[in-house]
Amino acid sequence: MRAPQAAPPPSGADLAIVGGGSVAVSFLYQFLLSLDPAARRPLVIRLFEPQPEPGPGGAYQDDLSSNLLNIPAGNMSALADHRLDFVEWLSAQDSEWLRAQGADTIAASEFLPRPLFGAYLRAVYARARDLARALGVTLAHTRSRVRRMAPLPGGGVCIEPDQGESCTARYAALCNGNLPSQAFPALRDAPGYFNSPYPVRALAGGIAPDAAVCIVGTSLSAVDAVAALQQAEHRGPILCVSRNGRLPSVRSPHNRPPESLRQLSRDGAIRLAAKHGGALSVDVIAAALKNEVLALGGSLDTDDVFGLGGNARQALDEEISRSAQAARPWQAVAAATNAAVDQIWHLMPDAQRSRFQSQWRSLWMARRATFPMRNALKLQDLFRTGQLQVGAGYLDSRHDGASGLFHTRVRGACGKTATHSSRYLVNATSFSVDALRTEDPLVSTLLREGHAMPDPHGGLALDYGTGCLKNARGEIQPAISVLGSLASGTYFWTTSMDVNARLARDQARRIAEAMARPALLPA
């Protein structure tokens, strides 16, 4: 009896990876690591990425050294099972080159320039190329975006790139990065409008040094924009506005991760849900967070966790003082939940997810995502000179073509509306996760043809256990998996590299195991 053989890929592709940024490269390398070296099956992988060098993507592209990672280097790794891979790679680099990139000290606790992580990701892709060659795997980089992908009736996926011929693959991983913000469609073509702060060197090079600048948003993206303008020696006034007017929390350099979480680990969350009918509510999670912080010797002082309301300058001064003096256990606990955040989100009923999104998400995200002391001190200096203002009550912005000015309306604490004029407007409200509103051709086509459906909490609807796409009828598409921001509705915190690397590892292993089970050739 003849042993079963693997059916050859129709167009020479066993695996298609759509996108070539950080998540795609993490998935690729961990997929190759998951293969059995002894098998040496002649697999073919096609990676679709328009940039000449896969790895950095938009998030970690070459940029100013002021654009810092908001996560310590020790938590930035493309390998879920090797958390210090980035730090070890840095330690092997030339010290003069590192200093030229803005990295004077290499340590797991350091917040380093984002372009350094982009350089690391290029190195990871180079490792993947070498590993593929050693395994007898063909790795082909197609410099093109993908405009359409569709599951085939008999299995597999059809991939149609903008450039080149179509490709049929046994499996496809959709890792095409963040969707552009849709916050200000009417301003898209207005001179002086930036739909994203990134790359921040575009702000530094494209904004006149004495001009007034309005930044819509007060989160991490806004901090990055202000830091870039400061590094470029911008002299004009800078106004940051949002609905709540709260800056992110300043991360304490004294924080130490807890050895373990009792209730908000992966297993702990499952046990906790079992005590509450198999589900987690916002209130139960809040109580668990409190218990974890208390177990770490901390307290849940409202001003500490949620920040001071009102005057943003005073709030930042207080943040810097608290973080400079001592550890802030609530920050350490919040960061430690990354290991289980997708599990916790999965255990929340839809009504509780909606409650969190409507009542708590804005404030929680503003505080949960901390930023480094180095940038906090830059903002503090700008506050002291009067160059920077941060306000709440944002209403809207419009562009006056005659004057070339942007007019931004803000409602003050007394209820009166004030209008601020600026030559430039920077959208720092973050990228979009609204799949229905996006103009991305690939996502739009998936939805229009019924191969996908939107998740009500962001991105595309996926099967939690596999990360596979669900079609318009709710059926799982086993040949198509999704990673990154398009998976946010299913896994929630898909903006953090450690979470994405873990999800990429799990999907890579699943697909590698499936490929190890050969499909029978037709009779």
C-alpha positions in Angstrom: 0.0 0.0 0.0 1.4 3.3 -1.1 2.0 5.9 1.7 -0.1 9.1 1.3 1.8 12.0 -0.2 1.2 15.7 0.2 -0.7 17.2 -2.7 1.5 19.8 -4.4 0.4 23.4 -4.1 -1.5 24.4 -7.4 0.6 27.5 -8.0 3.6 26.4 -5.9 2.5 27.9 -2.6 1.8 26.0 0.6 1.5 29.2 2.7 0.8 32.8 1.6 1.6 35.6 4.1 -0.2 38.9 3.3 1.8 41.7 4.8 5.5 42.0 5.7 5.5 44.0 9.0 6.3 43.0 12.5 3.5 40.5 13.0 4.0 38.9 9.6 7.8 38.4 10.2 7.1 37.1 13.7 4.6 34.6 12.2 6.9 33.6 9.4 9.9 32.9 11.6 7.9 31.1 14.3 6.3 29.0 11.5 9.7 27.9 10.2 10.8 27.1 13.8 7.7 24.9 14.1 8.6 22.7 11.2 10.3 19.4 11.7 13.9 19.7 10.5 14.1 16.0 9.8 11.1 16.1 7.4 12.7 18.5 4.9 9.5 18.8 3.0 9.8 21.1 -0.1 7.3 23.7 1.1 6.8 27.0 -0.7 6.0 30.2 1.2 5.1 33.4 -0.6 5.2 36.7 1.3 3.3 39.7 -0.2 4.8 43.0 0.9 5.3 46.1 -1.3 8.3 47.4 0.7 11.7 46.1 -0.5 12.6 44.9 3.0 10.1 43.0 5.1 10.2 43.5 8.8 9.7 47.1 10.0 6.3 47.8 8.3 4.8 51.1 9.1 5.1 50.8 12.8 8.9 50.5 13.0 10.1 52.2 9.9 13.2 54.5 9.9 12.3 57.6 11.9 13.6 60.1 14.4 15.2 58.8 17.5 12.6 60.7 19.6 10.0 58.1 18.5 10.4 55.7 21.4 9.0 52.3 22.0 6.3 52.5 24.7 7.2 49.0 26.0 10.5 48.1 27.6 13.0 46.3 25.3 12.7 43.2 27.4 9.1 42.8 26.3 9.8 43.4 22.6 10.6 40.2 20.8 9.4 38.6 17.6 9.7 35.2 19.4 7.1 34.5 22.0 9.3 31.9 23.7 12.4 34.0 23.8 11.4 37.4 25.3 15.0 38.7 25.4 15.7 38.1 21.7 15.6 41.8 20.9 17.9 42.7 23.8 20.4 40.0 22.9 20.4 41.1 19.3 21.1 44.7 20.4 23.9 43.5 22.7 25.7 42.0 19.7 25.6 45.3 17.7 28.3 47.9 17.3 28.1 50.3 20.2 28.9 53.4 18.1 26.1 52.5 15.7 23.7 52.1 18.6 24.7 55.5 20.0 24.1 57.0 16.6 20.6 55.5 16.7 19.9 57.2 20.1 20.6 54.1 22.3 23.2 54.9 24.9 22.2 52.1 27.2 21.0 48.6 26.4 18.9 46.9 29.0 15.7 45.0 29.2 14.1 47.9 31.1 15.0 50.6 28.6 12.6 52.4 26.2 14.5 52.5 23.0 14.0 54.3 19.7 11.4 52.5 17.5 13.6 52.4 14.4 16.0 50.1 16.3 13.2 47.5 16.6 12.7 47.9 12.9 16.4 47.1 12.3 16.0 44.0 14.5 13.0 42.9 12.5 15.0 43.1 9.3 17.5 40.8 11.0 14.8 38.4 12.0 13.6 38.3 8.4 17.2 37.5 7.4 17.2 34.7 9.9 14.0 33.4 8.4 15.5 33.4 5.0 18.5 31.4 6.2 16.4 29.0 8.2 14.1 28.4 5.2 17.1 27.6 3.0 18.4 25.2 5.7 15.0 23.4 5.8 14.7 23.2 2.1 11.8 25.6 2.1 11.4 28.1 -0.8 10.6 31.6 0.6 9.6 34.1 -2.1 9.0 37.8 -1.5 6.5 39.3 -3.9 6.7 43.2 -3.8 3.0 43.9 -4.1 -0.1 44.5 -2.1 -2.9 42.0 -2.3 -6.2 43.3 -3.6 -8.3 40.1 -3.2 -8.2 36.7 -1.4 -10.9 34.1 -1.4 -11.3 30.6 -0.1 -11.7 27.9 -2.8 -14.5 25.4 -2.7 -12.1 22.4 -2.6 -9.8 24.0 0.0 -7.0 26.5 -0.2 -7.0 30.2 -0.9 -6.8 32.2 -4.1 -4.5 35.3 -3.7 -4.7 38.1 -6.2 -1.9 40.7 -5.9 -1.9 44.2 -7.4 1.2 43.2 -9.3 2.0 39.8 -10.8 0.0 36.6 -11.2 -2.5 35.1 -8.9 -1.4 32.5 -6.4 -3.2 29.5 -4.9 -2.1 28.5 -1.4 -3.1 25.8 1.0 -3.1 28.4 3.9 -3.0 32.1 4.1 -2.2 34.4 7.0 -3.6 37.9 6.8 -1.2 40.3 8.5 -1.7 43.5 6.5 -1.2 46.0 9.3 -3.2 48.9 10.6 -6.1 50.5 8.7 -5.7 54.3 8.2 -7.8 56.5 10.5 -11.2 57.5 9.2 -11.7 60.2 11.8 -11.4 63.2 9.4 -12.3 62.2 5.8 -13.3 65.8 4.9 -9.7 67.0 5.8 -7.9 64.3 3.9 -6.7 66.6 1.1 -6.3 69.8 3.1 -2.8 71.4 3.0 -1.2 71.0 6.4 -3.2 68.0 7.5 -1.5 64.8 8.7 -3.8 61.8 9.0 -1.2 60.1 11.2 1.8 61.3 13.2 3.9 58.6 11.7 6.6 58.7 10.6 7.2 61.5 13.0 10.1 62.8 10.8 7.4 63.8 8.3 6.0 66.2 11.0 9.5 67.5 11.7 10.2 68.1 8.0 6.8 69.2 6.9 5.8 71.7 9.6 7.1 75.3 9.6 9.0 75.9 12.8 7.1 79.0 13.9 3.6 77.8 12.9 0.8 76.9 15.3 0.0 73.2 15.4 -3.1 71.4 16.7 -2.8 67.7 17.6 -6.1 66.0 17.9 -5.6 63.3 20.6 -3.8 63.2 23.9 -2.7 59.5 23.9 0.6 57.9 23.1 0.5 59.0 19.4 0.1 62.6 20.5 3.0 62.3 22.9 5.2 60.9 20.0 4.1 63.9 17.8 5.0 66.4 20.5 8.3 64.8 21.2 9.2 64.9 17.5 8.4 68.6 17.2 10.5 69.2 20.3 13.4 67.3 18.8 13.0 69.3 15.6 13.3 72.5 17.7 9.8 73.6 16.8 9.1 77.1 18.1 5.4 77.6 17.4 2.6 76.9 19.9 1.3 73.3 20.2 -2.2 72.4 21.3 -3.2 68.9 22.1 -7.0 68.3 22.5 -9.2 65.3 23.1 -12.5 64.6 24.6 -11.1 63.8 28.1 -7.9 65.8 27.8 -5.9 63.1 29.8 -2.3 62.3 29.0 -1.2 58.7 29.4 0.3 57.5 32.6 4.1 57.9 33.0 5.7 54.5 33.5 7.7 54.2 36.7 11.2 53.0 36.2 11.0 51.2 39.5 8.2 48.8 38.4 9.0 45.1 38.7 6.7 42.5 37.1 4.8 40.3 39.6 6.1 36.7 39.8 2.6 35.6 38.9 -1.0 36.8 38.8 -3.5 34.9 41.0 -6.8 35.7 39.2 -5.9 37.3 35.9 -3.5 34.7 34.6 -4.8 32.5 31.8 -5.7 29.7 34.2 -6.8 32.1 36.9 -9.2 33.9 34.6 -10.8 30.5 33.7 -11.2 29.6 37.4 -12.6 33.1 38.2 -15.1 32.8 35.4 -16.2 29.4 36.6 -17.1 31.0 39.9 -19.4 33.5 38.1 -21.4 31.3 35.8 -18.6 30.8 33.3 -18.2 34.4 32.3 -16.4 37.6 33.5 -18.1 40.9 33.9 -16.5 44.3 34.0 -17.1 44.5 37.8 -15.6 41.1 38.4 -12.5 42.0 36.4 -12.2 45.3 38.3 -12.3 43.5 41.6 -9.7 41.0 40.4 -7.4 43.9 39.3 -7.8 45.4 42.8 -6.9 42.1 44.4 -3.8 41.7 42.2 -2.6 45.2 43.0 -3.1 44.7 46.7 -1.2 41.4 46.6 1.7 43.3 45.1 1.7 45.7 48.0 0.0 48.5 46.1 -3.1 50.5 46.5 -5.9 51.7 44.2 -5.7 55.4 44.8 -8.1 56.9 42.3 -5.8 59.8 41.4 -2.9 57.4 40.9 -4.7 55.0 38.6 -6.9 57.4 36.7 -4.8 60.5 36.9 -5.7 64.0 38.1 -8.5 65.6 36.2 -8.5 69.2 35.1 -5.2 70.9 34.6 -3.0 68.7 32.3 0.2 70.4 33.3 -0.4 69.7 37.0 -1.5 66.1 36.2 1.8 65.5 34.3 3.9 67.0 37.1 2.1 64.6 39.6 2.7 61.7 37.2 6.4 62.4 36.9 6.7 62.8 40.7 4.9 59.6 41.5 6.9 57.5 38.9 10.2 59.0 39.9 9.8 58.3 43.6 8.6 54.7 43.6 7.1 51.7 41.8 3.4 51.9 40.8 2.1 48.4 41.3 -1.1 49.0 39.3 1.0 49.6 36.2 3.0 46.4 36.8 -0.2 44.4 37.2 -1.8 45.9 34.1 1.3 45.1 32.0 1.3 41.6 33.4 -2.2 40.9 32.1 -0.9 41.0 28.6 -0.2 37.2 29.0 -3.9 36.6 29.5 -5.7 39.6 28.0 -7.2 37.7 25.1 -8.4 35.0 27.4 -10.0 37.6 29.7 -11.7 39.3 26.8 -12.9 36.0 25.4 -14.6 35.2 28.8 -16.6 38.5 28.7 -20.1 38.2 27.3 -20.9 40.5 24.4 -23.0 42.8 26.7 -20.0 43.2 29.0 -17.7 43.9 26.2 -20.0 46.6 24.9 -20.3 48.1 28.4 -16.5 48.3 28.6 -16.2 49.8 25.2 -18.8 52.5 25.8 -18.1 53.3 29.5 -14.4 52.5 30.2 -12.3 51.9 27.1 -11.4 55.6 26.4 -10.2 56.2 30.0 -8.6 52.8 30.5 -6.7 52.9 27.2 -5.5 56.4 28.0 -4.0 55.2 31.3 -3.2 51.6 30.6 -0.8 52.5 27.8 2.1 54.1 29.7 4.9 56.2 28.2 8.5 56.6 29.2 9.9 59.2 31.6 12.2 60.5 28.9 9.3 61.8 26.8 7.4 62.9 29.9 10.2 65.3 30.8 10.2 66.7 27.3 6.5 67.5 27.6 7.1 69.0 31.1 9.7 71.4 29.6 7.3 72.5 26.9 4.6 73.1 29.5 7.0 75.3 31.6 7.8 77.5 28.6 4.1 77.8 27.7 4.6 76.4 24.3 2.4 73.3 25.0 -1.2 73.3 26.0 -3.4 70.2 26.6 -7.1 70.5 26.8 -10.4 68.5 27.0 -13.8 69.1 25.5 -12.8 68.5 21.8 -15.8 69.0 19.5 -14.6 69.2 15.8 -12.1 70.6 13.3 -12.6 72.2 9.9 -10.3 73.7 7.3 -10.8 77.2 5.8 -9.5 77.1 2.3 -9.4 80.9 2.0 -7.1 81.4 5.0 -5.4 78.0 4.9 -6.1 77.7 8.6 -7.7 74.8 10.6 -10.3 75.8 13.2 -10.8 73.5 16.1 -13.7 73.9 18.5 -13.3 73.0 22.2 -16.0 73.2 24.9 -14.5 74.5 28.1 -15.3 73.5 31.7 -17.8 76.3 32.0 -19.7 75.1 28.9 -18.6 77.9 26.5 -17.1 76.9 23.2 -13.7 78.3 22.1 -12.2 78.1 18.6 -8.4 77.6 18.1 -6.8 78.3 14.8 -3.7 76.5 13.5 -1.7 76.2 10.3 -1.3 72.5 10.8 -3.5 69.7 12.1 -2.2 66.3 13.2 -4.6 63.4 13.6 -3.3 61.4 16.6 -6.5 59.5 17.3 -4.9 56.2 16.4 -5.6 53.9 13.5 -9.0 52.5 12.6 -10.4 49.1 13.4 -13.7 49.7 11.6 -13.6 47.2 8.9 -16.9 48.4 7.4 -15.7 52.0 6.9 -12.3 51.2 5.6 -11.2 51.9 2.0 -8.6 49.1 2.2 -9.3 47.1 -1.1 -8.5 43.7 0.4 -10.7 44.1 3.5 -13.5 45.7 1.5 -13.5 42.9 -1.0 -13.5 40.2 1.7 -16.6 41.8 3.2 -18.4 42.5 -0.1 -17.9 38.9 -1.3 -19.1 37.5 2.0 -15.8 35.8 2.8 -15.6 37.8 6.1 -17.8 39.8 8.4 -17.0 42.6 10.8 -16.5 42.0 14.5 -18.7 44.5 16.4 -15.8 45.4 18.6 -13.3 46.0 15.8 -11.6 44.3 12.9 -12.9 41.0 11.4 -14.8 38.3 13.1 -12.6 35.3 13.9 -12.8 31.9 15.6 -11.1 32.5 19.0 -9.5 29.0 19.2 -7.8 29.1 15.8 -7.7 32.8 14.7 -9.4 31.7 11.5 -11.7 34.0 9.6 -15.5 33.7 9.8 -17.5 34.3 6.6 -20.8 36.3 6.4 -22.7 33.2 7.5 -20.5 32.8 10.6 -18.8 29.7 9.2 -15.1 29.3 10.0 -12.7 29.6 7.0 -10.0 27.1 8.1 -7.5 28.2 5.4 -7.4 31.9 6.3 -6.1 33.1 9.6 -5.8 36.7 10.8 -3.2 38.5 13.0 -2.7 42.1 14.1 -5.2 44.9 14.4 -7.8 43.2 12.3 -7.9 40.6 15.1 -8.7 43.2 17.8 -12.3 42.3 18.2 -11.4 38.7 19.1 -8.2 39.2 21.1 -8.5 42.8 22.2 -4.9 44.0 22.9 -3.4 43.4 19.5 -1.2 46.6 19.5 1.4 45.0 21.8 4.3 43.1 20.3 4.4 40.5 23.1 0.7 39.7 22.6 1.0 39.6 18.8 4.1 37.3 19.0 2.2 34.9 21.2 -0.8 34.8 18.9 1.5 34.5 15.9 3.3 31.5 17.5 0.1 29.7 18.2 -1.2 30.1 14.7 2.2 29.2 13.2 2.2 26.0 15.2 -1.3 25.1 14.2 -0.6 25.5 10.5 2.7 23.7 10.7 1.0 20.8 12.4 -1.7 20.7 9.8 0.9 20.7 7.0 2.6 17.8 8.7 -0.6 15.8 8.0 -0.3 15.2 4.2 -3.3 15.6 2.0 -4.0 12.5 -0.2 -3.4 12.8 -3.9 -6.5 12.3 -5.9 -7.0 8.8 -7.2 
